[in-house]
């Protein structure tokens, strides 16, 4: 897992309710799927 890349994606979304959906959508766009290790990291 590229945590630097993932943290960059997370940083694009200001702290607010519901931001996880936007993060998951962006991860899926960039990776083409939702890797299990990233889901664990975000949990």
C-alpha positions as CSV (number, residue, x, y, z in Angstrom):
1,X,0.0,0.0,0.0
2,X,1.3,3.5,-0.9
3,X,0.4,5.4,2.3
4,X,1.8,8.6,0.9
5,X,-0.6,8.4,-2.0
6,X,-3.5,7.5,0.2
7,X,-2.7,10.3,2.7
8,X,-2.7,12.7,-0.3
9,X,-6.2,11.6,-1.2
10,X,-7.4,11.9,2.4
11,X,-5.9,15.4,2.5
12,X,-8.1,16.5,-0.4
13,X,-11.2,16.1,1.8
14,X,-11.7,18.6,4.6
15,X,-12.8,17.2,7.9
16,X,-16.5,16.9,7.7
17,X,-19.2,14.3,8.1
18,X,-19.4,11.9,5.2
19,X,-15.9,12.4,3.7
20,X,-15.2,8.7,3.7
21,X,-17.4,8.2,0.6
22,X,-15.4,10.7,-1.4
23,X,-12.2,9.2,-0.2
24,X,-13.4,5.7,-1.2
25,X,-14.5,6.9,-4.6
26,X,-11.2,8.6,-5.3
27,X,-9.2,5.5,-4.2
28,X,-11.3,3.3,-6.5
29,X,-10.7,5.7,-9.4
30,X,-7.0,5.7,-8.8
31,X,-6.5,2.0,-8.1
32,X,-9.4,0.6,-10.1
33,X,-10.7,-1.2,-7.1
34,X,-10.7,-0.9,-3.2
35,X,-7.7,-2.8,-1.9
36,X,-8.3,-4.7,1.3
37,X,-5.3,-3.1,3.0
38,X,-6.5,0.4,2.2
39,X,-10.0,-0.4,3.6
40,X,-8.3,-1.6,6.8
41,X,-6.2,1.6,6.9
42,X,-9.2,3.8,6.5
43,X,-11.2,1.9,9.1
